[in-house]
């Protein structure tokens, strides 16, 4: 498994989330000022400096449950609210879109170009807010610095890590079904024709070499596909033509988007059960969540701070409220993710709750005690949240 996968997974899923929310905000005729505030607040939280410092550390992927919790909180980082059924649908659309993009990448290195497509679109969402734009640009620089020097083998390992993460997710999405790129069982249909990866030759030729490296014979074979050469390589710089279109906004043209679960698969293939075994990466996951939560201003009853003029509003990812309610009722039990609500303030009650949570994770996971020179996990987390 690659220890450099988590930032790419987070940024690409976050980009897909912003595409979907932008489409729904426009479809529900949310006032422009409120829609802009939602997008700005979410992007600000996504690219919080302390959060990204933790995110870009080499580490294994977090559990599906922990990552889902991050996006639950991220989606509610502003005045917008989603009920549980709409949040499920949002996350399903995010994960299936990025899974399809990973599967279609002509070569593993192009996952970085897909990430840059998402980053380019995010920059466009906040182009009128220089302070947020600078946050995104700083993330660009980090990605270029960290990922462009990686070898093709390291990108292949990143791709395999992503595919392992997505392998049990087979949710059917209406756009993919209508375009016939997804079967009724939720599995994707991969093309056997099209442009070949940049720097490679068209399939159909086998060359045999001697032990000295001299070519001795050639054999032709039927490939069963039609191929065209790649025009050029996409730009891995902060600005430029990415060439690869994967990762761009497929909701820019208004199209109804639905996710579906067949009756037989509600309890099996379409959604995997969440593993309730304690995660040995508890410290890292909670620190990641703490940084995300700590960067948010506490919302008042009205949605804005103290319930002020920025009154909250609800976004529905279904066509009608009735469909949303029906989806919530038929929601499988294994999708009942427990979200820990933590108030990131300097009061004794919040500190006690966090200390209790940290103690439960430490005891359940049977983690070894840190050496005397290492910082205590609970104290480290509390100090971090007190500083935000």
GUTIDO-626132 format. One line per 2 residues: number of its first residue (from 0); for each residue x, y, z of C-alpha. Coordinates in steps of 0.05 Angstrom, whole numbers, plus 5000, padded with zeros to 4 digits. Example, Ala and Ser with C-alpha at 12.3 -4.5 7.8 and 13.67 -1.06 7.14 Angstrom:
BEGIN
0> 5246,4910,5156; 5273,4979,5143 $
# end
This chain:
BEGIN
0> 5000,5000,5000; 5024,5070,4984 $
2> 5032,5120,5041; 5021,5178,4992 $
4> 4949,5161,4972; 4908,5197,5025 $
6> 4917,5269,4999; 4897,5249,4928 $
8> 4836,5211,4953; 4813,5270,4996 $
10> 4824,5324,4943; 4790,5285,4888 $
12> 4730,5265,4930; 4726,5337,4955 $
14> 4726,5362,4884; 4669,5315,4865 $
16> 4630,5338,4926; 4636,5411,4905 $
18> 4613,5394,4834; 4550,5360,4862 $
20> 4534,5414,4913; 4543,5469,4861 $
22> 4494,5433,4816; 4443,5424,4871 $
24> 4449,5495,4896; 4434,5520,4826 $
26> 4378,5469,4815; 4343,5491,4880 $
28> 4350,5565,4863; 4389,5581,4926 $
30> 4406,5656,4927; 4474,5670,4897 $
32> 4503,5701,4960; 4485,5640,5002 $
34> 4510,5591,4949; 4576,5628,4945 $
36> 4583,5627,5020; 4573,5552,5022 $
38> 4625,5539,4969; 4675,5587,5001 $
40> 4666,5559,5070; 4675,5487,5047 $
42> 4737,5503,5006; 4766,5543,5064 $
44> 4758,5483,5109; 4785,5434,5057 $
46> 4849,5474,5049; 4859,5494,5121 $
48> 4935,5498,5132; 4938,5456,5195 $
50> 4891,5404,5166; 4933,5397,5104 $
52> 4997,5391,5144; 4967,5329,5176 $
54> 4938,5304,5111; 5003,5306,5071 $
56> 5043,5266,5122; 5061,5197,5094 $
58> 5009,5150,5124; 4962,5093,5107 $
60> 4891,5107,5084; 4841,5118,5140 $
62> 4782,5071,5148; 4720,5082,5105 $
64> 4681,5102,5167; 4732,5156,5187 $
66> 4736,5184,5117; 4661,5187,5112 $
68> 4658,5224,5178; 4707,5276,5151 $
70> 4662,5290,5091; 4600,5291,5135 $
72> 4631,5348,5174; 4660,5381,5112 $
74> 4592,5383,5077; 4564,5418,5139 $
76> 4621,5468,5146; 4575,5525,5125 $
78> 4502,5544,5132; 4478,5488,5086 $
80> 4447,5426,5117; 4436,5356,5087 $
82> 4394,5303,5120; 4423,5232,5126 $
84> 4393,5205,5061; 4419,5263,5020 $
86> 4487,5256,5052; 4488,5182,5034 $
88> 4471,5199,4962; 4524,5254,4960 $
90> 4578,5207,4985; 4556,5152,4937 $
92> 4561,5199,4877; 4630,5224,4900 $
94> 4660,5156,4910; 4632,5124,4846 $
96> 4654,5183,4803; 4725,5181,4828 $
98> 4728,5105,4824; 4708,5109,4751 $
100> 4762,5161,4738; 4816,5118,4771 $
102> 4794,5058,4729; 4797,5099,4664 $
104> 4864,5132,4675; 4907,5115,4615 $
106> 4968,5107,4660; 4976,5111,4736 $
108> 5012,5178,4733; 4950,5209,4702 $
110> 4916,5205,4770; 4955,5268,4786 $
112> 4926,5302,4724; 4856,5281,4747 $
114> 4872,5313,4815; 4895,5377,4780 $
116> 4829,5379,4740; 4792,5379,4807 $
118> 4839,5432,4834; 4829,5476,4772 $
120> 4754,5473,4782; 4759,5488,4856 $
122> 4801,5550,4839; 4746,5572,4792 $
124> 4694,5565,4848; 4733,5614,4892 $
126> 4766,5658,4840; 4733,5721,4869 $
128> 4762,5708,4939; 4838,5719,4939 $
130> 4849,5694,5010; 4818,5626,4994 $
132> 4852,5624,4926; 4919,5630,4960 $
134> 4902,5569,5003; 4888,5529,4940 $
136> 4951,5553,4906; 4993,5531,4967 $
138> 4963,5462,4962; 4980,5461,4887 $
140> 5053,5476,4905; 5054,5420,4956 $
142> 5025,5370,4907; 5074,5388,4853 $
144> 5132,5384,4902; 5111,5317,4930 $
146> 5081,5280,4871; 5117,5301,4807 $
148> 5183,5268,4827; 5149,5200,4840 $
150> 5166,5143,4793; 5115,5106,4750 $
152> 5120,5047,4798; 5101,5091,4857 $
154> 5041,5118,4819; 5021,5046,4803 $
156> 5022,5031,4877; 4979,5092,4890 $
158> 4929,5068,4838; 4927,4998,4868 $
160> 4915,5028,4938; 4856,5069,4911 $
162> 4827,5008,4875; 4831,4967,4939 $
164> 4794,5023,4976; 4739,5024,4923 $
166> 4735,4950,4906; 4671,4934,4946 $
168> 4633,4997,4924; 4583,4981,4868 $
170> 4529,5035,4873; 4491,5046,4809 $
172> 4490,5119,4784; 4439,5142,4732 $
174> 4489,5181,4690; 4534,5121,4684 $
176> 4476,5074,4670; 4448,5119,4615 $
178> 4516,5126,4583; 4523,5050,4586 $
180> 4589,5054,4623; 4560,5018,4683 $
182> 4523,4952,4686; 4460,4939,4726 $
184> 4502,4905,4780; 4540,4970,4791 $
186> 4605,4947,4758; 4638,4992,4706 $
188> 4647,4975,4633; 4718,4992,4611 $
190> 4730,5009,4537; 4776,4966,4494 $
192> 4789,5022,4445; 4811,5095,4447 $
194> 4874,5136,4455; 4934,5099,4483 $
196> 4975,5126,4542; 5026,5179,4524 $
198> 5094,5150,4509; 5069,5080,4492 $
200> 5059,5042,4427; 4994,5013,4401 $
202> 4981,4941,4422; 4987,4886,4370 $
204> 5062,4873,4366; 5106,4824,4404 $
206> 5181,4832,4398; 5230,4779,4419 $
208> 5301,4793,4439; 5364,4753,4450 $
210> 5401,4751,4516; 5446,4805,4487 $
212> 5388,4852,4475; 5384,4844,4400 $
214> 5316,4839,4368; 5307,4771,4336 $
216> 5234,4765,4315; 5167,4801,4312 $
218> 5097,4773,4317; 5032,4809,4302 $
220> 4967,4793,4338; 4895,4817,4335 $
222> 4878,4865,4391; 4803,4869,4385 $
224> 4805,4945,4393; 4817,5009,4354 $
226> 4871,5055,4381; 4894,5125,4369 $
228> 4958,5159,4391; 4956,5208,4449 $
230> 4961,5279,4424; 5009,5303,4478 $
232> 5023,5297,4552; 4982,5338,4600 $
234> 5014,5394,4641; 5037,5377,4712 $
236> 5048,5450,4728; 5002,5497,4767 $
238> 4975,5524,4701; 4967,5489,4634 $
240> 4927,5441,4592; 4916,5376,4629 $
242> 4894,5341,4564; 4861,5287,4606 $
244> 4787,5304,4615; 4775,5257,4673 $
246> 4760,5296,4737; 4725,5354,4702 $
248> 4654,5373,4722; 4604,5324,4691 $
250> 4546,5363,4723; 4561,5427,4685 $
252> 4503,5408,4639; 4439,5398,4679 $
254> 4426,5323,4683; 4385,5285,4735 $
256> 4430,5242,4777; 4405,5184,4819 $
258> 4437,5127,4857; 4403,5060,4861 $
260> 4406,4998,4905; 4372,4934,4885 $
262> 4333,4896,4938; 4381,4837,4938 $
264> 4441,4880,4949; 4417,4929,5002 $
266> 4449,4884,5054; 4508,4858,5014 $
268> 4543,4878,4950; 4522,4950,4939 $
270> 4546,4974,5007; 4597,4939,5051 $
272> 4585,4935,5125; 4626,4981,5167 $
274> 4678,4943,5206; 4667,4957,5280 $
276> 4735,4932,5300; 4775,4989,5331 $
278> 4821,5022,5281; 4895,5019,5302 $
280> 4903,5087,5268; 4858,5119,5320 $
282> 4906,5174,5338; 4917,5196,5266 $
284> 4843,5193,5249; 4821,5233,5309 $
286> 4876,5284,5298; 4852,5292,5226 $
288> 4780,5301,5249; 4801,5348,5305 $
290> 4838,5393,5256; 4777,5395,5211 $
292> 4728,5407,5267; 4773,5456,5303 $
294> 4775,5501,5242; 4700,5511,5242 $
296> 4663,5566,5278; 4608,5540,5322 $
298> 4542,5548,5286; 4483,5579,5323 $
300> 4411,5554,5319; 4397,5595,5257 $
302> 4454,5564,5218; 4501,5623,5221 $
304> 4543,5642,5281; 4493,5655,5336 $
306> 4435,5646,5288; 4448,5713,5255 $
308> 4432,5737,5185; 4465,5676,5152 $
310> 4405,5632,5165; 4415,5559,5148 $
312> 4380,5523,5092; 4371,5451,5072 $
314> 4394,5421,5006; 4359,5359,4979 $
316> 4397,5313,4931; 4333,5279,4911 $
318> 4280,5304,4862; 4227,5312,4917 $
320> 4223,5311,4993; 4182,5247,4988 $
322> 4238,5211,4952; 4288,5234,5004 $
324> 4243,5210,5062; 4233,5142,5027 $
326> 4308,5134,5018; 4319,5149,5091 $
328> 4267,5097,5113; 4297,5043,5068 $
330> 4368,5059,5088; 4407,4996,5108 $
332> 4428,4993,5181; 4501,4984,5162 $
334> 4501,5055,5134; 4485,5086,5201 $
336> 4551,5120,5211; 4559,5149,5280 $
338> 4585,5220,5276; 4621,5247,5337 $
340> 4599,5318,5349; 4654,5356,5385 $
342> 4651,5429,5404; 4721,5456,5394 $
344> 4722,5506,5451; 4765,5516,5512 $
346> 4717,5489,5564; 4724,5432,5613 $
348> 4664,5394,5587; 4693,5390,5516 $
350> 4760,5370,5544; 4729,5315,5585 $
352> 4691,5287,5525; 4754,5287,5482 $
354> 4795,5254,5537; 4742,5200,5545 $
356> 4741,5187,5470; 4816,5182,5467 $
358> 4816,5134,5526; 4765,5089,5493 $
360> 4804,5085,5429; 4869,5070,5466 $
362> 4838,5016,5508; 4799,4983,5452 $
364> 4855,4982,5402; 4905,4958,5455 $
366> 4957,5005,5429; 5026,5004,5463 $
368> 5040,5062,5510; 5085,5115,5479 $
370> 5155,5123,5507; 5166,5178,5558 $
372> 5193,5224,5505; 5131,5218,5461 $
374> 5072,5264,5472; 5010,5234,5504 $
376> 4956,5224,5452; 4900,5256,5492 $
378> 4941,5315,5514; 4968,5324,5443 $
380> 4898,5326,5414; 4870,5372,5467 $
382> 4930,5420,5460; 4918,5421,5385 $
384> 4845,5438,5392; 4859,5491,5445 $
386> 4907,5525,5397; 4856,5530,5340 $
# end
